[in-house]
Amino acid sequence: MPGNPDGATKADRIGARYKAFVPDPVGTSQFSFSSDLADALVRAETAVREVQTSFAGEGLDQLARQLLRAESVGSSRIEGLVLSQKRIFKAMFEPEGADPTAVSILGNIRAMERAIAIGSERRAIKVADLVGMHKELLGATKDAWAAGVVRTEQNWVGGSRIGLADFVPPPPNEVPGLLQDLCVFINRDDIPAVAQAAIAHAQYETIHPHVDGNGRVGRCLIHIILRRRGVATHFVPPISLVLATISDRYIAGLTEYRRGLQDEWCQLFSSSTASAAAAVAKFAVQMAAAQATWFERAGRPRRHSAAARLITVLPSNPVLDVRSAAGLVEASEEAARLGIGTLERAGIVRQTTVGRYRRAWAAEEVFAMMDGFEWSLATSFGGSKPVRPAPQRLC
């Protein structure tokens, strides 16, 4: 959160008393977990590993793209950035003129894509990698001036001024050393991967090294670690979608972590991870069934025809026009036009408009399934449909 949130004046800050929190280093610390937590960590890791085979071949790639976007949506929602799946996909299709919320969510998607690329590289993670994700996150937003910048001012979370803050992160002179220490921790291989992801995220959130975007970059660390450790070889289940539906418990878990109650936080993170993985397994079956139905409705087109190929890529590309469809199926625009026509006659896609005048086609059933997927994650934790901002921004 900015060092001067809500327009606080110099007068507001005069005489304010506060105590900044400096977390213990984690780079070379020894960690021990209760037997119950150790079991939960194993179950969560096993669930993530097993769900990687939900689809096979190209279908797995399509699922991975869908889930990355769903995770970005969940991570953004925690910060109060709420947008429907359909509007997000339209913004992805036509980013020019997108509203600020859409621009922010698109930045979150790019940051997570960068996290996956970093986690896939066989090298040590550096502070520059963390800063680079932050630059991707905010680079195209109204806060581009802060993109990739490590703060040099004292910031705080909650309250109109620092004396009323819910949490005051470390002083700026402590931040560089804490980030270096965090990278040492991220590069370790002697800690259960799910616990490592939980602690790294909570530590980054506690350091709060930027004026904004800390929570979203902190959740990107989950992708780096689970990919780097070989747990999420294809995709990370949308853990942020779960956390978005239990934002009060999530914030409480981070507070417990700062109080030294590491097990409680890791337990919540483990259960969220396992729940997300279970939901993905069900969603993958549902999506495969939908594609089989589309194939029948389209008259069982030849396997290598444009129509059949479009059915394969439609889940991760539910908004398309002739040009984008041609690129996706590696066919001529005429073939793509015929393929879209086949799907339109079958009621699989319908005409829509993106931007002011651009004609496109949208697969409404994909949006409905994505909404249902989010609903299932919310209700599995006793939450409600995640359509409103979280009660407290984590930045």
C-alpha positions in Angstrom: 0.0 0.0 0.0 1.4 3.5 -0.8 3.3 5.2 2.0 0.6 8.0 1.9 -2.7 6.2 1.4 -6.1 7.8 1.3 -4.5 11.3 0.9 -3.1 11.4 4.4 -1.4 14.8 4.9 1.9 15.7 6.7 -0.2 16.9 9.6 -1.8 13.5 9.9 1.6 11.9 10.4 3.0 14.4 12.9 3.3 12.7 16.3 2.1 9.3 15.1 3.6 6.5 17.1 4.0 3.1 15.4 6.2 0.0 15.6 7.4 -1.5 12.4 7.6 -5.3 12.2 10.9 -6.9 11.1 10.4 -10.6 10.5 13.0 -13.2 11.4 15.2 -14.3 8.4 14.1 -17.6 6.8 17.0 -18.3 4.4 18.9 -20.8 6.5 16.4 -21.3 9.4 15.4 -24.8 10.5 11.7 -25.7 10.3 9.9 -28.4 12.2 6.3 -29.4 11.5 3.8 -31.2 13.7 2.8 -34.7 12.6 -0.7 -33.4 11.6 0.7 -30.7 9.5 3.3 -33.0 7.9 0.5 -35.3 6.8 -1.5 -32.3 5.4 1.5 -31.1 3.5 2.0 -34.6 2.0 -1.7 -34.8 1.0 -1.6 -31.4 -0.6 1.6 -32.1 -2.6 0.2 -35.5 -3.7 -3.0 -33.9 -4.8 -1.2 -31.3 -6.9 1.1 -33.9 -8.5 -1.8 -36.2 -9.3 -4.0 -33.6 -10.9 -1.2 -32.8 -13.4 -2.5 -35.7 -15.5 -6.1 -34.6 -15.6 -5.8 -34.0 -19.3 -3.3 -35.3 -21.8 -1.4 -33.8 -24.7 -2.8 -30.6 -26.1 -5.8 -30.8 -23.8 -3.4 -30.4 -20.8 -1.9 -27.3 -22.3 -5.4 -25.8 -22.8 -6.3 -26.6 -19.2 -3.1 -25.1 -17.9 -3.9 -21.8 -19.7 -7.4 -21.7 -18.3 -6.2 -22.3 -14.8 -3.4 -19.7 -15.0 -6.0 -17.1 -15.9 -8.4 -18.4 -13.1 -5.5 -18.1 -10.6 -4.8 -14.6 -11.8 -8.4 -13.7 -11.4 -8.5 -15.1 -7.9 -5.3 -13.3 -6.9 -6.6 -10.0 -8.3 -10.0 -10.5 -6.5 -8.3 -10.7 -3.2 -7.1 -7.1 -3.8 -10.7 -6.0 -4.7 -10.2 -6.2 -8.4 -13.4 -7.9 -9.6 -14.3 -8.6 -13.2 -16.4 -11.3 -14.9 -14.6 -14.0 -16.9 -16.3 -12.8 -20.1 -15.0 -9.2 -19.7 -11.5 -10.4 -18.9 -11.4 -12.6 -22.0 -12.7 -9.7 -24.1 -10.0 -7.5 -22.6 -7.4 -10.1 -23.5 -8.7 -10.3 -27.0 -8.9 -6.5 -27.4 -6.6 -4.8 -24.7 -6.8 -1.4 -26.3 -9.4 0.7 -24.4 -9.8 -1.9 -21.6 -10.9 -0.4 -18.2 -8.3 -0.1 -15.4 -9.5 -3.2 -13.6 -9.0 -5.3 -16.7 -5.6 -3.8 -17.3 -4.6 -4.7 -13.8 -5.8 -8.3 -14.1 -4.0 -8.7 -17.5 -0.9 -7.5 -15.7 -1.4 -10.1 -13.1 -1.6 -12.8 -15.8 1.7 -11.6 -17.3 3.3 -11.7 -13.8 2.2 -15.2 -13.3 3.4 -16.3 -16.7 6.7 -14.8 -15.8 6.7 -16.7 -12.5 6.1 -20.0 -14.4 9.0 -19.2 -16.7 11.3 -18.4 -13.8 10.3 -21.6 -12.0 11.0 -23.7 -15.1 14.6 -22.5 -15.5 17.3 -24.5 -13.8 19.0 -21.7 -11.9 19.0 -19.9 -8.7 16.2 -17.4 -8.1 17.4 -13.8 -7.6 15.9 -10.6 -6.2 15.9 -9.3 -9.8 13.4 -12.1 -10.7 11.0 -10.9 -7.9 11.3 -7.3 -9.0 10.8 -8.4 -12.7 7.5 -10.0 -11.8 6.4 -6.7 -10.1 7.3 -4.8 -13.2 5.1 -7.1 -15.3 2.3 -6.7 -12.8 2.2 -2.9 -12.8 4.0 -1.9 -16.0 0.8 -1.1 -18.0 -1.3 0.3 -15.2 -1.7 3.8 -13.8 0.9 2.9 -11.2 3.6 2.1 -13.8 5.9 4.6 -12.1 6.2 2.1 -9.2 6.6 -1.0 -11.4 9.7 -3.0 -10.4 10.6 -0.4 -7.7 11.6 -1.6 -4.2 10.3 1.0 -1.8 12.4 3.6 -0.1 9.7 4.8 2.2 7.8 3.4 5.2 4.5 1.9 4.1 1.6 0.4 6.1 -1.5 -1.7 5.7 -4.9 -0.5 6.8 -5.9 2.8 8.3 -5.8 6.3 6.9 -2.4 7.0 8.6 0.4 5.0 9.9 -0.6 5.6 13.6 -3.9 3.8 12.8 -2.4 1.0 10.7 -3.3 -2.7 11.1 0.2 -3.6 10.2 3.5 -1.7 9.6 6.1 -3.6 7.5 9.8 -3.4 8.0 11.6 -0.1 7.6 12.9 0.4 4.0 16.6 0.0 5.0 15.7 -3.6 6.1 14.0 -4.6 2.8 17.0 -5.4 0.5 18.5 -7.8 3.0 15.2 -9.5 3.7 14.6 -10.0 0.0 18.1 -11.5 -0.4 17.4 -13.8 2.5 14.0 -14.8 1.0 15.7 -15.8 -2.3 18.1 -18.0 -0.3 15.0 -19.7 1.2 13.3 -20.1 -2.2 16.4 -21.8 -3.6 16.3 -24.5 -0.9 15.3 -28.1 -1.5 15.1 -29.4 2.0 11.7 -28.2 3.0 8.3 -29.7 1.9 7.4 -27.8 -1.3 3.9 -26.8 -0.1 5.3 -25.5 3.2 8.0 -23.6 1.3 5.4 -22.0 -1.0 3.3 -21.0 2.0 6.2 -19.5 4.0 7.7 -17.7 1.0 4.4 -16.1 0.2 3.8 -15.0 3.8 7.3 -13.7 4.2 7.0 -11.6 1.0 3.7 -10.3 2.2 5.3 -9.4 5.5 8.3 -7.7 3.9 5.9 -5.7 1.7 8.7 -4.4 -0.5 6.6 -2.3 -2.9 4.1 0.5 -2.6 1.5 -1.7 -4.2 1.2 -5.2 -5.7 2.8 -7.1 -2.8 0.1 -9.7 -2.4 -0.1 -10.5 -6.1 3.6 -10.9 -6.5 3.7 -12.9 -3.3 1.2 -15.3 -4.7 3.3 -15.5 -7.9 6.0 -17.1 -5.6 3.7 -20.1 -5.2 4.0 -20.8 -8.9 7.8 -20.4 -8.9 8.3 -22.8 -6.0 5.8 -25.5 -7.0 7.1 -25.4 -10.6 10.8 -25.3 -9.5 10.3 -28.2 -7.1 8.7 -30.4 -9.8 5.4 -30.6 -8.0 3.3 -28.6 -10.5 4.9 -29.7 -13.7 2.1 -28.3 -15.9 0.0 -25.9 -13.8 -0.6 -24.8 -10.2 -4.2 -25.3 -9.1 -5.9 -21.9 -8.5 -5.1 -21.6 -4.8 -5.8 -17.9 -4.9 -9.4 -18.6 -6.0 -9.8 -20.5 -2.7 -8.1 -17.8 -0.7 -10.3 -15.2 -2.3 -13.4 -16.9 -0.9 -12.0 -17.0 2.6 -10.3 -13.6 2.7 -10.9 -13.1 6.4 -9.3 -16.4 7.3 -6.5 -15.7 4.8 -5.6 -12.4 6.4 -5.9 -14.0 9.8 -3.5 -16.7 8.7 -0.9 -14.2 7.6 -1.3 -12.4 10.9 -0.7 -15.8 12.7 2.4 -16.3 10.7 3.8 -13.0 11.9 3.0 -14.0 15.4 5.2 -17.1 15.0 2.2 -19.5 14.5 3.7 -21.0 11.4 1.8 -24.3 11.6 -1.6 -22.6 11.6 -0.8 -20.7 8.4 0.7 -23.7 6.7 -2.3 -25.8 7.6 -4.7 -23.3 6.0 -2.5 -23.0 2.9 -2.3 -26.8 2.6 -6.0 -27.3 2.9 -6.5 -24.5 0.3 -4.1 -26.2 -2.1 -5.7 -29.7 -1.7 -9.2 -28.2 -2.2 -8.0 -26.4 -5.4 -6.5 -29.5 -6.8 -9.6 -31.6 -6.1 -11.7 -29.0 -7.9 -9.4 -29.0 -10.9 -9.8 -32.7 -11.2 -13.6 -32.4 -11.4 -13.4 -29.4 -13.7 -11.1 -31.2 -16.1 -13.7 -34.0 -16.4 -16.5 -31.5 -17.0 -14.6 -29.7 -19.7 -13.6 -32.9 -21.5 -17.3 -33.9 -21.4 -18.3 -30.5 -22.8 -15.8 -30.8 -25.7 -17.1 -34.3 -26.5 -20.7 -32.9 -26.6 -19.5 -30.0 -28.9 -18.0 -32.5 -31.2 -21.3 -34.4 -31.6 -23.3 -31.2 -31.9 -21.0 -30.0 -34.7 -21.7 -33.1 -36.7 -18.5 -35.0 -35.8 -16.2 -32.9 -38.0 -13.0 -34.5 -39.4 -10.3 -34.6 -36.7 -7.9 -32.2 -38.5 -10.6 -29.9 -39.8 -10.8 -26.3 -38.6 -14.0 -27.0 -36.7 -12.5 -29.9 -34.8 -9.3 -28.0 -34.0 -11.4 -25.0 -32.8 -13.2 -27.3 -30.4 -9.9 -28.4 -28.9 -8.6 -24.8 -28.3 -12.0 -23.2 -27.4 -11.7 -23.8 -23.6 -8.7 -21.5 -23.3 -9.7 -19.2 -26.2 -13.5 -18.6 -25.7 -13.4 -15.4 -27.6 -12.1 -15.4 -31.1 -12.4 -13.9 -34.6 -11.5 -15.2 -38.0 -7.9 -14.0 -37.8 -7.2 -15.3 -34.3 -9.0 -18.6 -35.1 -6.8 -19.1 -38.2 -3.7 -18.7 -36.1 -4.9 -21.0 -33.4 -5.7 -23.9 -35.8 -2.9 -23.1 -38.3 -5.3 -22.8 -41.2 -6.3 -20.2 -43.8 -8.8 -17.5 -42.8 -11.3 -19.1 -45.2 -11.0 -22.4 -43.4 -11.3 -20.7 -40.0 -14.4 -18.8 -41.2 -16.0 -22.1 -42.2 -15.0 -23.7 -38.9 -16.5 -20.9 -36.9 -19.7 -21.2 -39.0 -20.0 -24.8 -38.2 -19.7 -24.1 -34.4 -22.1 -21.1 -34.7 -24.8 -23.3 -36.4 -24.3 -25.8 -33.6 -24.9 -23.1 -31.0 -21.4 -23.6 -29.6 -20.3 -20.0 -30.3 -22.3 -16.8 -30.7 -21.5 -13.5 -32.3 -20.4 -10.8 -30.0 -18.6 -7.4 -30.2 -15.2 -6.5 -28.7 -14.0 -3.0 -28.6 -16.2 -0.7 -30.5 -16.7 -2.4 -33.8 -14.7 -5.6 -33.9 -16.9 -8.7 -34.6 -16.0 -11.9 -32.8 -17.5 -15.1 -31.5 -17.8 -16.2 -27.9 -18.3 -19.6 -26.3 -20.8 -18.8 -23.5 -20.7 -22.3 -22.1 -17.0 -21.9 -21.3 -17.8 -18.8 -19.2 -20.6 -20.6 -17.5 -18.3 -23.5 -16.6 -15.6 -21.1 -15.3 -18.2 -19.4 -13.1 -19.4 -22.8 -11.9 -15.8 -23.7 -11.1 -15.3 -20.6 -9.0 -18.6 -21.3 -7.3 -17.6 -24.8 -6.4 -14.4 -23.6 -4.8 -16.2 -21.0 -2.8 -18.9 -23.3 -1.5 -16.4 -26.1 -0.7 -15.0 -23.8 2.0 -18.4 -22.6 3.2 -17.9 -19.3 1.3 -20.2 -17.4 -1.0 -20.0 -16.7 -4.7 -16.9 -14.6 -5.1 -18.2 -11.5 -6.7 -17.3 -8.8 -4.2 -14.0 -7.3 -3.2 -12.2 -8.6 -0.2 -12.9 -6.6 3.1 -9.2 -5.6 3.4 -6.7 -5.1 0.6 -3.4 -6.8 1.0 -1.7 -4.9 -1.9 
